[in-house]
Amino acid sequence: MTPDEIEALFTRPDGSYAFARWGRPIAPVVFGVEDETLRVVKGAIEAVVALAGHRMAETDPELGANLMIFFFREWDELAGVPDLDRLIPDLAALLERLKAAEAQQYRAFRFDEQGAIRAGFVFLRMGGPLSEMPAETLALTQAVQMIVMWGEGAFAETSPLAILPQTGATVLRPEIGGVIAAAYDRAMPPAADDASHALRLYARLQAAPDRQGA
């Protein structure tokens, strides 16, 4: 990937640069799925976390679970989730906007004093294209999108995943896996708002051309 392509992954619609990675072990909880799908989702998260060189945990000492993933049919269902309005500010207004836009997914992050991710919330309305997607593909896509804070248009035109022609298996594109691994390099900051961060990611990719996807 070129420096400009890496920069585009973390560029907001207003042109500003914004990056953040997790600053604590990830303790996920998944709502609204059966046990089989739960194993697929957690397996995908574990694979991407391992690729990043980060850590998982059974619980977060402050929050219990710090990554919450909700599967549901209609946005209105979230209004009945106990205490969710304490975690997501202006939840009622947000749900109205998402319904009006016929949105299928929404992600929100909370950050610590260093700007690193301390909590993440993933909401997936299972209708239309999402409901037709294989569970493994959906799970891996969501794991990639939660491991760092990407720009809103990062994967608007190109999926972070690819299909191996030999086996038909769905895998993480190697260049995206490389960016994730580079972002979690110990020498890199947990958060950045200057595009020079993309140049540093590029330098690490050049130094490790054999990085592999999950």
C-alpha positions in Angstrom: 0.0 0.0 0.0 1.1 3.6 -0.7 1.3 6.2 2.1 -1.7 7.9 0.6 -3.8 4.7 0.6 -2.9 4.1 4.2 -3.8 7.7 5.1 -7.2 7.3 3.4 -8.0 4.4 5.7 -8.0 6.8 8.7 -9.3 9.9 7.1 -12.7 11.4 8.2 -15.3 12.9 5.8 -14.1 16.4 6.8 -10.5 15.5 5.7 -9.0 15.2 9.2 -6.9 12.2 10.3 -8.0 10.1 13.2 -6.5 6.8 14.4 -6.9 4.8 17.7 -6.2 1.3 18.8 -7.2 -0.6 21.9 -5.2 0.3 25.0 -6.4 -2.6 27.1 -7.2 -6.3 26.6 -10.5 -6.9 24.7 -13.2 -8.6 26.7 -16.1 -9.2 24.3 -19.8 -10.1 24.9 -22.2 -11.0 22.0 -26.0 -10.6 22.3 -28.7 -12.0 20.0 -27.0 -15.1 18.5 -27.1 -18.8 19.1 -24.1 -20.7 20.5 -22.8 -21.8 17.1 -22.7 -18.2 15.8 -21.2 -17.0 19.1 -18.3 -19.3 18.6 -17.7 -18.0 15.1 -17.8 -14.4 16.2 -15.5 -14.9 19.1 -13.1 -17.0 17.0 -12.9 -14.2 14.4 -12.1 -11.6 17.1 -9.5 -13.9 18.6 -7.8 -14.3 15.2 -7.6 -10.6 14.5 -6.5 -9.8 18.0 -3.7 -12.4 17.6 -2.7 -10.9 14.3 -2.5 -7.5 15.9 -0.3 -8.9 18.7 -2.9 -7.6 21.2 -4.6 -9.5 24.0 -8.0 -10.9 25.0 -9.5 -11.1 28.5 -12.4 -12.8 30.1 -13.5 -9.6 31.8 -12.5 -5.9 32.0 -11.8 -4.8 35.6 -13.6 -1.5 35.0 -16.4 -2.4 32.6 -16.9 -6.2 32.8 -17.2 -6.5 29.0 -15.6 -3.7 27.0 -16.6 -4.9 23.5 -20.4 -5.3 23.1 -21.8 -6.7 19.9 -25.6 -6.7 19.4 -27.4 -8.7 16.7 -31.1 -7.8 16.2 -33.9 -7.4 13.6 -35.1 -3.8 14.2 -33.4 -0.8 15.7 -36.3 -0.3 18.1 -35.3 -3.5 19.9 -32.3 -1.6 21.3 -34.6 0.9 23.1 -35.5 -2.0 25.5 -31.9 -3.0 26.4 -31.4 -2.1 30.1 -28.9 0.7 30.7 -27.9 0.9 27.1 -28.8 4.6 27.1 -26.2 5.1 29.8 -23.5 3.7 27.5 -24.7 5.4 24.3 -25.5 9.1 24.7 -28.7 10.3 23.1 -29.7 6.7 22.3 -33.3 7.6 21.3 -32.2 10.2 18.8 -29.5 8.0 17.4 -32.0 5.2 16.8 -34.3 7.5 15.0 -31.5 8.6 12.7 -30.4 5.0 12.0 -34.0 4.0 11.3 -34.5 7.0 8.9 -31.3 6.1 7.1 -32.3 2.4 7.0 -28.8 1.7 8.4 -27.7 -1.9 8.8 -24.8 -1.4 11.2 -23.3 1.2 13.6 -20.2 1.3 15.6 -19.2 3.5 18.5 -16.0 3.7 20.6 -15.1 5.2 23.9 -11.6 6.4 24.7 -9.2 6.7 27.6 -7.1 9.7 28.6 -4.4 8.7 26.0 -6.9 8.5 23.2 -6.8 4.7 23.1 -10.0 2.7 22.7 -11.3 1.6 26.1 -14.7 0.3 24.9 -16.5 -0.5 21.7 -20.1 -1.1 20.7 -21.2 -2.8 17.5 -24.8 -2.9 16.4 -25.9 -5.1 13.5 -29.4 -5.1 12.1 -29.8 -8.5 10.5 -31.8 -7.8 7.4 -31.0 -7.5 3.7 -27.3 -8.0 2.7 -26.1 -8.7 6.3 -28.5 -11.6 6.7 -27.4 -13.1 3.5 -23.7 -13.0 4.4 -22.0 -16.2 5.6 -21.5 -16.1 9.4 -17.7 -16.4 9.0 -17.5 -13.5 6.6 -19.7 -11.3 8.7 -17.7 -12.1 11.9 -14.3 -11.5 10.3 -15.5 -8.2 8.8 -16.7 -7.0 12.1 -13.6 -8.1 13.9 -11.4 -6.1 11.5 -13.6 -3.1 11.9 -13.4 -3.1 15.7 -9.7 -3.7 16.1 -8.8 -0.1 15.3 -10.8 3.1 14.6 -10.9 3.3 10.8 -12.2 6.2 8.7 -15.8 6.0 7.7 -15.0 5.3 4.1 -12.1 2.9 4.7 -13.9 -0.1 3.2 -16.7 1.7 1.2 -15.3 0.5 -2.1 -13.1 -2.4 -1.3 -13.7 -5.1 1.3 -11.0 -5.8 3.9 -11.5 -9.5 3.0 -10.6 -11.6 0.0 -11.6 -15.1 -1.2 -8.8 -17.6 -1.8 -9.3 -19.0 -5.3 -7.7 -22.4 -4.3 -10.1 -23.2 -1.5 -12.9 -20.5 -1.5 -12.0 -19.6 2.1 -12.6 -16.0 3.2 -9.4 -14.4 4.6 -8.2 -10.9 5.6 -6.4 -9.1 2.8 -2.7 -9.3 3.6 -2.2 -5.5 3.1 -5.0 -4.8 5.7 -3.5 -7.4 8.0 -0.2 -5.7 7.7 -1.6 -2.3 8.6 -3.3 -3.7 11.7 -0.1 -5.4 12.8 1.9 -2.3 12.2 -0.6 -0.1 14.1 -0.1 -2.3 17.1 3.7 -2.1 17.0 4.9 -1.1 20.5 6.8 1.9 19.0 3.6 3.3 17.6 1.3 5.6 19.6 -2.2 4.3 20.7 -3.8 7.3 19.0 -2.9 9.9 16.4 -4.5 12.9 14.7 -1.7 13.8 12.3 -1.3 12.2 8.9 2.4 11.6 9.6 1.2 8.6 11.5 0.3 7.0 8.1 3.9 7.5 7.0 5.1 5.6 10.1 2.7 2.8 9.3 4.0 2.7 5.8 7.6 2.5 7.0 6.8 -0.5 9.2 5.0 -2.3 6.3 8.1 -1.8 4.1 10.2 -3.2 6.9 8.0 -6.3 7.2 6.9 -7.2 3.6 6.0 -10.8 4.6 3.1 -9.9 7.0 0.2 -12.3 6.4 -3.5 -11.9 6.8 -5.7 -13.8 9.3 
